C-alpha cells in the first residue's frame, strides 16, 4: 500500500466511514468477517481498490471463503487486506480484531488482557496480551506533529516516577521509571459551567515518554521532539530544564520550594495527567513492567487526546493501524521489541 492510497483516520475525519456508538450497533455493522473485511478495505483505499503491484484501479475479484484476500482483475495478483497492518500474518479472525479494537477504543478505562480474554472468549491469555500490544503499536503515528505553538496558550512540562516496588528496601525511589510529560493548557470560554474549575484551565493534547534520566540532554531532548519551537513552556526549577530558553522556547521556571499550593497554581494540568495515568495503571492493569511501560503510555495518550470523541477513536485506531508494524509474540517476550514513539513521545 502506497502512502498516496493509505487513509489515516483521525478525529477530524468524521464522515468517511461509519462507526458504532453502541454494542448493538457494532453487531449490526460487523456481523461477520466479511463485513469487517469490507470496512477495512474502505479504510485502506478510500477511492476504491488500487493494486499494489500494477497500480490498476478497479473492482477486484473476491473469494467468498477468504474475505481478506482481493485479486486484481488486470494482473491477477492477490492482495491481503491485513498485509502491512498490525494484523498481518495473524490467525485471529478479523471479527475478533474488530471487537478488540472497539473495546480498547470505546471504554474510558481501557481493558486489561485478562478482561479481553474473558470478554472475547479467547482460550489463551497470551493471545489477548499480544492483541493489545499490536493495537497499541497502531496507536502511534510516526509523523505526529508537535504540540503547542498556539497563541494565548502554554505547555506544562514535568516528570514523575511511575511503578516500581519498594517493599523491604527502605525509603526512596526503587525500581521506578521516569516519565516525562508535556501537556497543552487551554482555557474554557468565560461563563461556562466549568469556567470556575482550575480558573477555566483544561488539558489539550498530551505527550508522554519514558525518560532515561533527569538530565538536560534527556528532558530538553524530549521537549524539542514533542513541543513546537517558540511555545511558552512552564516547568519547575529543576536544572535539567534550564536550557530550554536557549533552544528556542519561552521558558518560565517556577520555584516550587516543596509548596504544594505553588504546584497546584502553576503546574496543575500536568499533575492531573500524572494522577490519572497512575490511577489507570494501578486500577485497570494493576501495574505494568518497565519494559512495556512506553506501550501503555502510548495507549493512555491515544485515549486521552481523543476523550472528546470516544467512539470515533475506534475508527481512528483502525486507520492508524493501517501502516504500523506490530510486534511478534517472541519479540514481546524476549525484549527485542522497542515500543514505537513519535516526536520522542507518543501519538
CORVEN-V510966 format. One record per residue. N is the residue number from 1. PSI is psi in radians with two decimals (NA if undefined). Layout:
N,PSI
N,PSI
This chain:
1,2.23
2,2.87
3,-0.50
4,-0.52
5,-0.23
6,2.50
7,2.10
8,1.87
9,2.38
10,-3.09
11,-0.36
12,-0.38
13,1.62
14,-0.33
15,-0.09
16,-0.70
17,2.57
18,2.73
19,2.52
20,2.44
21,-0.03
22,2.89
23,-0.75
24,-0.68
25,-0.65
26,-0.77
27,-0.61
28,-0.69
29,-0.63
30,1.19
31,-0.38
32,-3.13
33,-0.56
34,-0.72
35,-0.67
36,-0.72
37,-0.71
38,-0.73
39,-0.77
40,-0.63
41,-0.75
42,-0.56
43,-0.58
44,-0.63
45,1.64
46,-0.64
47,0.30
48,2.76
49,2.33
50,2.11
51,2.16
52,-0.38
53,-0.94
54,-0.07
55,0.41
56,2.43
57,2.15
58,2.99
59,2.17
60,2.92
61,2.53
62,2.52
63,2.05
64,-0.66
65,-0.19
66,1.35
67,-0.29
68,0.12
69,2.24
70,2.43
71,2.17
72,2.34
73,-0.35
74,-0.97
75,-0.09
76,0.26
77,2.59
78,2.46
79,2.18
80,2.31
81,-0.47
82,-0.07
83,2.27
84,0.08
85,3.08
86,-0.23
87,0.04
88,2.39
89,0.32
90,2.41
91,-0.04
92,2.30
93,2.63
94,-0.63
95,-0.63
96,-0.71
97,-0.77
98,-0.70
99,-0.78
100,-0.78
101,-0.69
102,-0.76
103,-0.69
104,-0.76
105,-0.56
106,-0.36
107,2.25
108,-0.81
109,0.08
110,-2.75
111,2.47
112,2.92
113,-0.65
114,-0.77
115,-0.71
116,-0.74
117,-0.74
118,-0.77
119,-0.66
120,-0.05
121,0.58
122,2.51
123,-0.43
124,2.40
125,-0.66
126,-0.58
127,-0.78
128,-0.72
129,-0.77
130,-0.67
131,-0.81
132,-0.72
133,-0.57
134,-0.72
135,-0.65
136,-0.60
137,-0.53
138,-0.10
139,-0.08
140,2.20
141,2.07
142,-0.58
143,0.45
144,2.33
145,2.85
146,2.59
147,3.04
148,-2.85
149,0.15
150,2.50
151,2.53
152,0.36
153,2.83
154,3.04
155,2.28
156,2.37
157,2.25
158,3.04
159,2.76
160,2.86
161,2.36
162,2.44
163,-2.68
164,2.82
165,2.30
166,-0.01
167,2.20
168,0.07
169,0.22
170,-3.03
171,2.82
172,-3.01
173,2.13
174,2.18
175,0.48
176,2.83
177,2.33
178,2.27
179,2.23
180,2.53
181,2.41
182,2.19
183,2.36
184,2.40
185,2.03
186,2.89
187,2.42
188,2.74
189,2.43
190,2.45
191,-0.10
192,2.88
193,-0.52
194,0.11
195,-0.53
196,-0.32
197,2.12
198,0.71
199,0.53
200,0.02
201,2.50
202,2.89
203,2.36
204,-2.24
205,2.66
206,2.65
207,2.32
208,2.45
209,2.54
210,2.25
211,2.47
212,-0.69
213,-3.00
214,0.39
215,2.86
216,-0.65
217,-0.72
218,-0.89
219,-0.78
220,-0.60
221,-0.71
222,-0.79
223,-0.74
224,-0.61
225,-0.29
226,-0.44
227,2.40
228,2.51
229,2.56
230,-0.09
231,2.50
232,2.09
233,2.31
234,2.21
235,3.08
236,-3.05
237,0.44
238,2.42
239,-0.41
240,-0.34
241,0.05
242,-0.45
243,0.02
244,-0.61
245,-0.58
246,-0.21
247,0.29
248,0.31
249,2.66
250,1.61
251,2.27
252,1.96
253,2.27
254,2.14
255,1.79
256,-0.57
257,0.57
258,0.20
259,1.96
260,-0.46
261,-0.61
262,-0.69
263,-0.74
264,-0.52
265,-0.71
266,-0.43
267,0.82
268,-0.59
269,-0.76
270,-0.67
271,-0.60
272,-0.71
273,-0.79
274,-0.73
275,-0.75
276,-0.71
277,-0.85
278,-0.65
279,-0.72
280,-0.79
281,-0.73
282,-0.62
283,-0.87
284,-0.73
285,-0.10
286,0.69
287,2.60
288,2.79
289,2.70
290,-0.54
291,-0.66
292,0.14
293,-0.69
294,-0.62
295,-0.67
296,-0.57
297,-0.67
298,-0.79
299,-0.77
300,-0.78
301,-0.75
302,-0.82
303,-0.67
304,-0.78
305,-0.22
306,0.39
307,-0.40
308,-0.13
309,1.06
310,-0.67
311,-0.52
312,-0.39
313,-0.51
314,-0.84
315,-0.68
316,-0.74
317,-0.74
318,-0.64
319,-0.76
320,-0.60
321,-0.17
322,-0.25
323,0.36
324,2.57
325,2.34
326,2.72
327,2.63
328,2.95
329,-0.77
330,-0.68
331,-0.64
332,-0.77
333,-0.35
334,-0.33
335,0.05
336,-0.37
337,2.23
338,2.01
339,2.31
340,2.60
341,2.86
342,2.46
343,0.55
344,0.19
345,-2.28
346,3.08
347,NA
